[in-house]
Each structure stands twice: as structure tokens, then as C-alpha cells.
Amino acid sequence: MKRLLSFFAASILLGAQSLQAQWIQTSGPYGGNVTCFAITGANLFAGTYEGSVFRSTNNGTSWTPTGFTVGDVSSLAVSGTNLFAGSFDGVFRSIDNGANWTNTGLNSVSALAVNGSNLFAGTYNSGGVFLSTNNGTSWINVGLTNYGVWCFAVNGSNLFAGTSGGVFLSTNNGTNWTAVNSGLTNTDVQSLALNGSNLFAGTSGGVFLSTNNGTNWTAVINGLTNTDVLSLAVNGANLFAGTNGGGVFLSINNGTSWTAVNNGLTNTDVFSLAVNGANLFAGTNDVGVFRSTNNGLSWTVVNAGLANTHVLSLAVNGSNLLAGTEDVGVSFSTNNGTSWTAINTGLTDSYVQSLAVNGANLFAGTYDGVFLSTNNGASWTAVNNGLTNTDVQTFAVSDSNLFAGTFGGGVFRSTNNGASWTAVNAGLTDTYVNALLVNGSNLFAGTNDGVFLSTNNGTSWTGVNTGLTETYIEAFAMSGSNLFAGGYQGNMFLSTNNGTSWTAINTGLPSNHVDVLAVHGSNLFAGTDGGGVFLYTNNGTSWTAVNTGLKSTYVDALVVSGSNLFAGTDYGGAVWRRPLSEMVTGVEDDFSQVPVCFTLEQNYPNPFWSGVASREIAATTIRYQLLKTTQVVLKIYNIFGQEVRTLVNERQSTGVKSVVWDGRDQFGKEVSSGIYVYRLQAGKSIQSRKLSFMR
């Protein structure tokens, strides 16, 4: 019996390990393209571009991905206990709040609407409108096959369809349609909304109002300074219009006049709007969801867990994992991606293509040049003096030399942490620099026209392309004396003599172009554009795909941190994590690592700011390592030695621990700006450090 129980326990353990042997999506960085909303009871659903359907049960304070894994979500609709999602691949149905989905058919779906037991689907490939009377089990085409159908509105027995050819009305569930466009001078109808007997149409030429079911229309655009209206929503007497680049506008008189209401709305491409009681939600381009509780007078980003960002770059700074994104700036995680914090104060360009760390200095490369942070990202300063091309694609660091590779401007060098830059392009015949790598005194540049080598910090360059059958080089990596180069056409090359000659190593690698490389010991990982991640061992002869569980296979960034490999992916993916031990030998997981000393680390970020001050950092993380199980007390003191708050007072086991302080005292009151001391006592061992809090 004992043997049987042991075997049973071992089988459970092996099963659990096999379930874990895959990529896991982290919770961020937060943000993304939110295209649509649906509300049912306490559930708020958000559909995203190239992503998933996310669910919030607390008005957007936190989000959880549902089981939807297909791709672009254009529309959502609710009918009783049924949740429907329209996408390029059809209409999907869930009866358990998104945990599971079933494809009911169709394709290229751009709009959904429910009227009683009738479910309508509009398509954008001139397929017209489809009707299902059985929750998607079967569909019939009900006309408008010459138009792309972008939106619906339902008013009793009247069904309105907004199309590329104007507004159409059906009074018999789509059996017949009538164009109702008199006075509608712009027929590209992107959104529809009803408020009593008023029907509003949002077009690429502004908002139009009809008071007679579309028989006549009148333009209502006074004060609407952006007339590309993507979304409409109604809350009592308030009419809201979301625009393409102009943010949200409010009208309290049925469109007679409009006022911009964008305070706190950091992204003004508003794809979708939704109302839930006193809460108004805006789904934006890249930045995610914003919420207003005062009819748009002020907005707050509510994205925790909404992992739909496009991650362009990754870097490691101590125990911190940093992610540079498209349009959401830089975020960091201190717990392997379990949670993320945006760190963008002073970062005026949020399109972060590259990151680099040099001692206490953190650099971000953007379209608008280089930004420097000397306080772990808490604040940023532009450092572009002499940088005549600001489209910074890549960095490399060599002692006091910082190199920036640009798109069309070649390589720039700074010897003073970015305070000034000098172009170093002599001999660099192609100035479109995609990758840089330093190996000792050798600096390599990957360009659209091959690999270049400099042995004098960029003063002069020489092409080193013998054996390269492809010259569009996007990525480098170094492992011992092996130099690897990845190409746009999916080719991988190896040089063992600093680029003097190259050999192709492509067996098992798809033709998807290689965006990024990462090394762990003798193991080389390649992130590809649509093919996912591949592994090449130093003693191997071919590449192996390591993509189990990786939903987003467009990989733009890779980095090794501790015992994990992290992948930054395109929209719908954000950052993914996989233990190295699942892919290569000789690597132990984090949970098996035992601290070698009692350590209290510097808090991160430091300084940190008050959430009341409308900064992005409202807390700081304190990490420490315990050698043995013991009683642990961690307290915050002010500079007078007075106790402010006890963060930990309990018995804890061996390992790495972390705790967050939100800048509040034991009574929940926010403390004053200044220097504070945090003191850790573990048994008889005591360590203290200082931190700075600012309001």
C-alpha cells in the first residue's frame, strides 16, 4: 500500500511538472489596444487587438485574461448568460464568463448586436450582415453584401447598421434594408448610439443627429475639434464621442456643442467607450483602459493585469526586469513579472526601442533620442546633445563608452553618460544600424548591408562579411569566442574569428526573420518574427523550437534573468517567462537557490513618489534574503528615530523575500516627503538602509 501511495504521489508530481513545462504569460507590462467593451452584471469585458478578451470584476481596477486565444477582437455582445466575441476568425461564444469559448462560424466579423433572441454579426469584407436565432449555432446572410458593416444600434424593432456606405435601417430583423442617409454628408459610419428618440452617427467627418430614425440627419460638430469619431456612448443626458487623436468629447445638449474632456487621458486615440453606472470607460490605442467617475472631467488609467502591450526591449538591472514598450514607455518588475510598475516620469517619448544599463545609469532609446535615469527609472532626462539622428535602435556599453546605433544616422559615441554625443561612422558605409555588440576591444555593428567591425571605439570601421549569404543583420550574441549574427531573412551565422569569416547555422530554423538573440552559457536562443523562440546548443547541429505555451510568436526581445528566460512579444503577448531548466540542462529553478548571506537590498524604485501627486510610482519594493527560518521584523523609521510603520513581524523561512511599502504610516495616512530608514532584524542579525519618499 505504501509503495502504491508513493507511486501515486510521484505520478502527481510528474504530472504537475509536465503541466509547468511551458511558457507562462506574465501580467504585463500593462496596456494595449482595447477595441471594445461589454458589461454584464459585475463583469466588465474588454476586447483587444491581437490579444485576448480580459475580464474585470472591480470596474477595471484589475484584469484577468479569459480563455480567448484566437486574435483580434473587434466586438463583444451579451445575450443572457452568453458572451459573444467577434473577430477575424468568426464569432465565438462563452457561457462561463470567458473561461471557455466555442467558434460558431463566420469570419471577418467587425460588429455584433443582440435584439431579443436575434444575434446579428456585421462583417468588413463586404460579406454583409448575418443573423442567428440560436446563439450562433447557425447563421443566415440577411443582406448589405456590398458594404463593410462597422457598427449596429437597436431601438425596439428598428435595427440600424453603420457601414462604409452610410446608415441602413431594417424593421424586420434584416430581411429588408433601407438606406437612411439624407443629410449624412459623410457615409463612413464608424459608430452609432441611441438616446431616447435621438440617433447619433459617428463618422470620419464628425457626429450626425437624426430625430426620426435616420430619415434626416444634421451635422452636430460645434466644438468637436477632431471629427474622426471612432466611438460613442450615452450616460443620461451626457453624450460622449471618442476620436482618433483628439481624445474624448462631451456634449450635454445632444451634440449642439462639444467640450474636450481629456484631463489624465494620456492616449487620445479612443477606440471604444462604455458606461457602467457612474463609471465611464475609454479603450485606447496601446495604453489600454481609462476610467472616469465624473463624466470625463478626469481620467485614471486602470490596466493592472491587462497584458496586451507590444514589448520592444528587455533589460536586467540587478533583481529588476525592465521592459521597453511601444507607446507605454518603460515598466519594471521585481518579481519575475507577477506585477509591473510603469516608470515614465520625464520620458516624453513612450516608444522605447532599446534599453541599456551601465552601473547606476539606465538608458532608453526612443524615436526622439536617448533618455537617462540615474535613479532606477524613477525619473528620466533627455540626453541628446550632438545626437543628430534620434531614432535610436540599439545600444552597446564598453567601460565608459556608450554607443547608440540609429536608423539612418549610423553610430554615435558618448563618453559622459549621454551628456554629449559624437558620430563615429568613418568606414561605416551603411548607417542603418540594427544591432551593436561589444567583445573586448571589438565593437560590431549589424546593418542593412552586413556586419562592420571597429577595434578603436568606432573611430573607424571595416566590413567583415565573408561567408554571409544575407547582409540584413538584425541581432548579435556572443558566447565565449563564438559570435552569432541573425538576419532578416531568417538566417543565422557563426564566426569564431571576430567576423573574419562566417558559417551558416540554419538547420531547423524557419525562414521567419531573427529579431533578437540571447545567450545562457553555451545555449543560444533566437527570437523570430512569427516563429517563436528557438534553441541552439554549442555542441548541437540544429535548432529546436521551444514554444510550448507561447501564444504570441512574434518575439522582439529576449533576456535571461536568474533562472528564467523572458520573451517580449508583439501585441497580445507582452512579456512571457519560462524556466531555463525546462529547456537546457544544468540550470536550477529559483526555488532551489539558497541565499549565501543575510542581505537587505536597496529599495526599488528610490526615490519613490506619492500616488496623490499623480505620479506613476505609488509604492516601493524592499527585498531581503534570509539564511534560515527565523523571526523577522521590518520597520520604517523617520530621521528622528520614530517608528512609522511595521511592514513585517512574523516567522519566515529561508529564501528571498519582498515587501511593498506604499508611503503610508500605521494609521493609513500618507507620510511627509523626506528621508526614511528601513530596518530589518532577522533573529540576531540587523541591517538598515535609507530611502527617499517624495510628494
N, C-alpha and C positions, 0 to 999 in steps of 0.2 A: 504493500500500500504506500509505504514511504517513497519507494522508487517511482511509483506511478505519479504521486504528487510532485516529486522533483522534476519528472519529465514534463508534467503539465505546466509547471511554473517556468521551466526553460523554454517551452514552446510559446508561452505567452510573451516572454522576454524577447525571443527571436522575432515574433510577430510584430511586437512594438518597434523593434529596431528596423525592420523592413519597412514599416509604415513611415518611419522618420527619414528613411534614406532617399531624400529628395529635397528640392529647393523649397524654401518657405518664404512667402512674401512678408516683408516687414510692414509695419504700419504706416510708412511714409517714404519720403517727405510728404507733407500734407498739401493737397491741392489737386488741380486737374481741370479738364474741360467738362463742365456739367451742362448737359444739353436739355434735361427735362426733369420734372418732378411729378410725384404722385403722393397723395395723402389718403390714408385710411386709418381711422381711429387714432391711436397714439403713434402710428408708424409713418415716418416720412421717408420716402424713397427718392433717390437721385440716380438718374441715368447718366453715364459718362461716355466720352468718345474713346474708342479703342480700349475700353476698360470693362467695367462691371456695373451692376446695379448695387448701390450702397444703401444701407438701412440705418436710420436713427430713430431711437425711441424717446429722445430728450430734446427735440426741436433743434437738432444739429450740433449739440454740444459734443457728441462723439458719434462716430460712424463705424459700421461693420460691413465688410463686403458680403454680399449674398452669394449664392451658388452659381450666379450667371457668369459664364466664362467665354461667351461667343465673340463679342467685339463691340462695335459701335452701337450705342443705344440712342435712338432718335426720339423715342416717345414712350410714355408709360400711361397706363389706364387701369382703373379699378372697377370691378363689377362684382359686388358681393364679397365673397372670400377669394375671388380670382384676381390675381395681379398679372397684367399683360405688359410685355416689353416688345416694342417694335425695333427691328434692327435690319441691317443689310441682309442678314441671313433668314429673315422671316419674323413671324410673331411667336413669342414664347410665353408660356403660361405657367404660373406658380400658384399652388393652392396652400402653401405653407410659409407665406411671407418671404418668399425668395430663397428658401433653403434649397429647393429643387425646382428645375424648370423642364418643360416639355416643348419641343418645337411643333407648332400647329400648322406650319406651312407658309407659303408665300415667300417673297424676297423683296429687297429694296424698299422696306417699309419706312415711311417718314412721318406718319401721323396715325393716331388711334383715337377713337371716341366710342363712348358707350351711351346707348339710349334704350333703357329698359333691358330686354333680353337680346338686343341687337348690338353686335360689336362691329365697328367699321374700321377698316385699315386703308390708309391712303399710301400710294407708292410714288416714288420720284423718278421712275424710268418710263413715264408715260403709260404705266400699266393701269392707271385709274384707281377706282375705289372698289374695295371688296367688302362683302357682308358675310358675317357668320351669325347664325341664330342659336348655335350650340357651343358657345365658348371656344370657338376655334377648331372644333372637330372637323368641320368642313367649311369651305368658302365658295362664294359665287361672285363673279365680277358684275358690278352694277354701274358701269359707265365711267365717263370722264377719262377715257383712254388716251386722249390727245394731250393730257396735261400732267405736270408734276404736281401732286397734291401735298401741300406743306402743312395744313392745319385744318381742324374742324371746330365747329361750335354747334351746340344743340340747344334748342328752345322749343320745348313741347314736341310737336310733330314736325317742326322745322329743323332740317339738318343743313348746315352751311359748310361748304368746303372752300378753303382758301387755296388757290392754285397759282401756277405760273401764268395763267390766263385770266385772273380775276376771281370773283366770288360766284359760286354756283349754289342754288337752293334746290333741295328736294323735300317734298312734303309727303313722300310715300316710301321712305326708307331706301332711297337710292334708285328706285325703279325708273324714275324720270328726274332729269336735272334741267334747271333753267338758269341761264346766265343773268346775274343781277348786278350790273356794273355801271349803270347810268350815273355819271358824275365821278366815277372812280378813275381818276386820271393816271394812276399808277396801278397796273394789274398784277404786279409781282407781290402777292399777298402772303406774308410770312407768319402772320399771327392773327387770331380772331379772339374777341372777348365780348361777353354779353353783360349788360347791367340793366335789368328790367327790360324795357322795350327798346333800349339802345344797343345797337350792334356796332362794334368797333373793329376796324381792319387795320392792322399794322403792315405797312408796305415798305419797300426800299425808297419810297418817296414821302414817308410820313404816315400820319394817322388819319383815317376817314371815319365818319359817323353816318349811320343810317338809322332813322327812327321808324322805318316802315319795312322791315325785313329785307333790306337790300334793294328795294325798288329805286331809291335815290340815295346818293352819297354826297357828303360835303367834307372837304378837307378841313381838319381841325389841328393846325400846326403852329399857332401863335405861341412863341416862346420855346418851341421844340427845335433847338439849335442843331440837333443831329436827327435827321429824318430817316435813317436806315433802321427801322423798327423791327427788332427780331422777336420780341415777346411782349405780351400784355397780361395784366392781372387787375382784378377788381376787388376792393375791400370796402364795402358800404358805398359811400359817396366818393371814395378815392379811386382814381384810375391811374395805374402805373404803366409806363412804357419802358422796356429795356431796349437799348440801342447798341449798334455796332460801333463802339468807340466813344460814345457820349455818355455812357452810364445810364442811370435811371431818371426818368422824369415823372412828375406827379401833376395830375390835374384834379381839381376838386369841383369842376364845373363842366363835366362831360366833354372835356377836350377843348373848351373855348380858350383856355390859356394853360400853359405848362410852366413848371419850375423844375430845374435840375435839383435832385436830392442825392448827392454823391459823397457826403462827408464820411470818410472812413472806407469808401469803396475804392480800393487800390487798383482794381482792374475794371475798366469801363466797357468791356465787350460783354454785354449781358445777354446770354443765350436763352435764359429761362427765368420765369418768375412764378412764385406760388404763395398763396396765403393760407395760414393756418391759425385761426383766431386772431390774436393781436400780433402774430409773427408774420413778417414778410420775408421771403427768401429769394435771393438772386443767385442763379447759377452762371458762372463767368467762364471766360476763356483762360485756361491754365491755372488760375488762382483758386478755383473751387467755389465754395458756398459762402455767401454773406447773409447775415440776418439783421433785420431791423425790427425793433419793437415799438417804434414811434413813427410809423408811416414813412420811413425813408429819411427822416431828419438826420439819423446817424446809423452807421453800419458797423458790424463786428464780424470778422472772419470766423467761421465755425467749421473747421476742417479736420479736427483730430480723428485720425483713422481713415481719412479719405485719401487713399494711396493711389492717385491717378496721375502723378506728375511724370514728366519726361526728365530723366536724370542723365546729365551730360558728362559729369565728372565726379570722381570719388577720391578721397584722400584720408589718411590716418594721421592723427596728431595725439600721440600718447594713447590714452584709452578712448579717445573721441573719434568717431566715424563722421566724416564730413561729406556732404553731398551738394554738388552744384547742379542747379536745375534750369530748365527753360521757363523763364518768367516768374519763378517763385524764389529766386535767389539761392542763398546758402542755408542749409539746415544741418544740425548735428544731432547725434545720438550717443549716449554714454552707456547704453545697454543693448548693444548689438541690434538696434533697430526696433526694439519694443516700443519706444516712444521717440519723438523727434521735437526739436525746438528750432524755429526759424531765427536766424541771426543776420538781420539785414539793415540795421541802423547805419545810415550813411552810404549804403550800397545803392547808388542811383540807377544802375543797370542790373536788372534781375536775371539776365540771360548769361549764366555762368558756364563757360565752356571748358574752363580748366582751373585746377587748384594746385597749389604748391605750398609746402611747409619748409621753413628754414629757421631752425631754432624756435624762438618765440614769435617769429613772423609768419603770418598766414597771408597768402596771396590768392586773389581771384582774378582770372582772366575773362573779360567780357567783350561784347561788341564795342563798348565805349572805353576800353582800355583796362588798366590794371588797378586793382584796389588792394590796399594793405590794411591788415588788422594786427595790432600788437597785443591784443587782449582776448585772444581766442574767439574772435568774431563778434565780440560784444559791440564793437563799432568799427567802421571802415572809413578809409580816406583814399581818394583817388591819387595815384602817383604816376602821372603820365608826362612829365616834363621831358621833352625830347623824343617821345614815342609818336612818330609821325604817322604810323598806322596803328589804329587802336583795336582792330579786330584780332584779339589775342586767342589763338587756338591752343597753345601748349606752352608749358614751362619746363625748364631744367635748372637745377641748382648745382654749383660746383664751388664749395667753400664760400667765399664772399661774393662770388659771381652769380647773378640771377639772369637767366636767359629767357626771352619771350619770343616764341615763334608766331608770326602773324600771317594773315591771309592776304598776300599780295605785297607785303612790306618787308618780307624777309625776317631776319633775326635781329633782335635788339639785346644789348647787354647793359646791366646795371651793377655797379659795384657798391652801391649805397642803399640797398633795400628799396629800390624803385624811386628814390628821390630824383634821380636823373637817368636818362637812357641814351645810349649811343647805338646807331645802326652798325652792324658788323656783317657786311654782306659781300666783301671782296671775294670773287670767285664763285659766289652762290648764284648760278645762272637761272635758277627758278626761285622766286621769292614767295611762292605759295607753300608755306611750311605747315605741315600737318602734325609732325611729331618731332620731339627732341629727346636726346638721351646722353647722359654723361657717363663715361667709364674711364676713371683715372684722369689722364690729361687729354683724353679724346672726347670730342663733342660731335655727335651725329645729328644730322637734320634730315628728316624724311619729307620729301616734297612731291609735287605732281610730276616731277621729272627725275625721280630717283633719289639716291642717298648721297649726302655730302658729308665730308669729314673735315673737322678743324682740330689741329693739335696746339693751337695758340689762342684759345678762348674766343674764337670767332674772327680773329684778325684776318685770316684767310681761309678759304675753303677749297676742297678738291673733290670732284665727283668720284665715288667708289661704287661702280655699278656692274663690274664684270660678273656675268652669270645671272644677273637679274633679268628675267624674262618679262617682268612687269615693272614699270617705273613709278606708278602712282602709289607711294608708300604712305600708309596711314598710322602705323603703330610700330613701336620698338619695345624690346625687352632684353635684359642681359642676365645670363646665368653662368657664373664662372667666366670662362673665356669664350662662351658662346653668345653671339649677337644674333638676335632674331628680328626679322622685319616682316610686317604684314601688309598686304596690298589690297587695293580697292576691288580688284577682280577676284579676290578670294585666294590669292597665292600667299604661301609662307616660304620664307627664305632663311637660311642659316649661314653665318660666316664665323669661322674660327680664327680669322686673322684680321680683325678690326676692319672688315669691309673690303679687303683687297680682292677677295673672291667670294661668290655666293653659290649656294646649292639649294635647289627647291626641295621642300619637305611637305608635300601636299597630299600624300596618300590618306584617304579617309576624310579629308576636309572638303566641304561643299564649296560651290562657287560663290556663295554669299561673301561680300567683301568683309575683310577683317578690320574691325573698328578699334580694337583695343587688345593689349596683351598684359598678362600678369604672371609673375614667377613665384613659385614657392619651392625652394631647394632646387632639385633637378627637374621639377614639374613645371610645364608651361601651359597656361590657359589662354585661349583665344576667344574673344567675344565677337560675334559676327552679326551682320545685318540680316536678320530673319532666320538664321540657322541656329541661334542659341550659343552655348558655350561648349568648346572642345578642349580636350586634354591631350598633351603630348609629353611623354616621359623622355628623359635624356637618353635612355638606353632603348627606347622604342623605335619602331619603324613606321608608325602610322598614328593618326589622330583618332580619338574616341569621343563621341558625343556624351556629355554629362548633363542632360537636360531634363531628367525626370522631375516633374512637378513645375517646371519653369514655363509658366503660361505665356509670358512675354519674351519672345525670342529675338527681339531687336535690341542687342546689347551694346551700349555705348560706353560703358565704364566697368572696370574690374579693379578690385583691390583685395589684398589679403590683410586681415586684421585678426591677430590672435590665432585661433584655430579655425577660423571661418573664412570662406571666400564670399565676397559681396559682389553683386552684379547690379549696375544701374541700367535701367531699360527705358524703352520708349513709353508713350502714353499707355496707360492700362497696367503698367508694371511697377513703376517707382523702383525701390531697392529690394532685391531678393538676397537671401542668405542660405548658404549650405556649408555644413561642416567639412573641412578638408579630409577628415578621417573617412568620410564616405567615398571619396574619390581617389585618394592616394594613401600609400602605406606610411607608417612611421609618424603619424600625427595623432595626438591625443585630444579629446574634446575638452572644452573649458571646465566641465565639472570634475575632471580628473586632475586638474592642476592644483597643486597645494602651494600656498604662499610661502616664500622663503624667509620673510621677515614681517614684523608688525609695522604697518605703514599707514599713515594718514596723508592722503593726497590733497593737492590744491584743488579747491572747489572750481567747478566749471559751469557756466562762464563766470569770470571775475574781472571787473565788477559786474554786478547784475542790477537790473532796474525794476522799479515798481510797475506792476501791471496797471495801476491807477494812472501812471504817467503816459499811458498809451504807447509804451514801448512793446517790442515783441518778446522780450525775455522777462517773465514774471516769476522765475524761480531759478535756483542754482542747485547743482548736484554735488554732494560730498561723498567721495569713495574712500574706503579703507580696507585693509587686509588683516585678517585675524589668523594667528598661528595655531590657536587651539580654541576649543569651546570654553567660553568664559562669560562672566557678567560684563556687559558693555554699557557705558554711559556716554552719550554725545550731547554736549550742551553748547548753546550760543551765549556769549557774554558781550556786553558793551565795553568801551575802553576804560570805564571806571570799575570794571570787575563785577558789575551787577548782572545776575543771571537774567537772560531774556527769554530763553525757551529751551526746554528739553526735547531733543529730537529722538533720542533712543535711550531706553532704560530697560534692558532685558538681557536674558542669557542668549548668546548667539553661538553658532557653530563655526568651525574653521572655514575660511574662504574669503572671497572678495565680496564686499557689501557696498551698498549705496543707499543714500537717503536724500530726499529733496527738502530744501527749506524755501518757503515762499515769501520770506521777508516779514513775517508776522510774529508777534510775541505770543505768550501763552494764553492771552485773552482774545487772540484773533485780530488784534489791532496792528496795522502796518507800522513798522519801526521807522525812525528818522534816518535820513541819509548819514553815512559815516562809516568808520572802520569798526568791524566786529571781530571777535575771536571765537573760533570754534575749537572745543577741547574734547579730545577722545580719551577715555580711560577704559582699558581692557584688562581686567584683573589688576595687577600692579603696574602695568605699562601705561604711560601717559604721553600724548603728543598734542600739540596745539598749532594752529595756523591762523593767519589773519585773512579776512575777506572784506570786500567793499560793497556797500549797498547804496544805490542812488535813486532819488525820487525825481 
